[in-house]
Amino acid sequence: MQFNEMPFQDAVPVDGYGPNMFRVGGKAYEGAVLICGEQVIPWGGYADTEALLEIRARVDFVIVGTGAEMTHLPPAFRGPMDEAGLGLEHMATPTAARTYNVLASEGRRVAVALLPV
């Protein structure tokens, strides 16, 4: 799936996604990714809480794309985020990517962690 172009100042957009891949800022990435500002970081999924905790001072909240379907976040993942005061919003990955693009294009302090579809 490919998205429509939007203006971005200090962030890279999610341009599209497919099976086990994302196109972000014109580049292809395999597997899960964490996008914060102009950084695209390989993300280890729910086991990788440290990557999200490292960016918490730079964002107001993180959108978590849970894959093809929306699922609940595992307590072992959500717990450390709650303890650190990092807000999470979870939704299916396609919706998470679109929501991130809209908020980032508005200049909001948001990151997105995406599991592949």
N, C-alpha and C positions, 0 to 999 in steps of 0.2 A: 504494500500500500504506500502511496506517495501523498504528501500533504501539500497544501497551497503555500506559496511563499508569504512570509510575514516579515516586518522589519525587526531586527534584533540589534541591540547596542553592545551589551556586555555579556552576551550568552550565545551559545551555539544551538541551533534548532535541531529537532529530530525531523529529518527529511522524509524518512520512510522506515519500514520494517518488513521482515519476512521471516521464514523459518530459521530460527537461531541466528538472526543477524539484525543489525540496525544500521541505518545510514544517518550520520549525525554531522552536520556542518560540511556536507559534501564528501565525507569519508565513510567507508564501510567498516563495521566492527562486528566480530563474531561473539556470540554469547551475551551474558548479562553486562549491562553498563550502568555507571553512575555519572550523571551529567550535572556539573555545578559551574555556573558561569561559562567560561570558555574552556573548561577542562572536561575531558571525556576519559573516565577511568574504568578499566575492567573491574567488574564487581563480582564478588564470590557468592552472591545470593544471600539468603537468610543467615548463613553461617558467618558472613562478613559484616559484623556490626561496627567494627573499628573504622571502616571507610566512611560510614555515615557519621560516626561520632567526630571524626576529624574535621568535617565541614560544618559542624553545627553552629559555629560562630559566624559563618558567612551567609546563613539562610534563616528564614523564618519558619520554614517547614519543608519536608521532603514528601514528594508524591512517590508512592511505591506501586509499580506495575507488576501485578501478580501473575502474569502470563495471559493465556488466551481467555481465561475466565477469572472473574473476581473471586478471591478466596480470602478467608481470614488470615491475618498475620500470625505466625507462630508465637506463642508467649515467650520463648527463649530469644526471639528477635525483638519483639515489641518491648519487653521488660527493660533492657538497657537503654532504649531510646526514651522511654517514659522517665526513667531515673535521671537521665541527663537533661530532661526538659525539651527534647527534640520532638516537635510535632510531626506526626505521620498522617498522611491521607492515602488510603489504598484503594485501588480500582484495577480493572483489567488493563493490561498493557496498552492496547490501542487507545483506550480512553485516557490513560495516564499520559501518553505521549502527546495527544492533542491538548489536554489541559495544561501540561507543562509549556507547550509552545505558546498558548494564549497568554499565560501568566508571565513567562519570560519576555515575550514581546512587549508587555506592558511595563517592563523594568522591575518586576517583583523579585524579591530575594527568595527564590525557590530553586530546589534541585529536584531531580528525578532519578530514581533507581528502577531500572527496567529489567524484568526477567523476560527471556524470549518467548515468543508465541509458538 
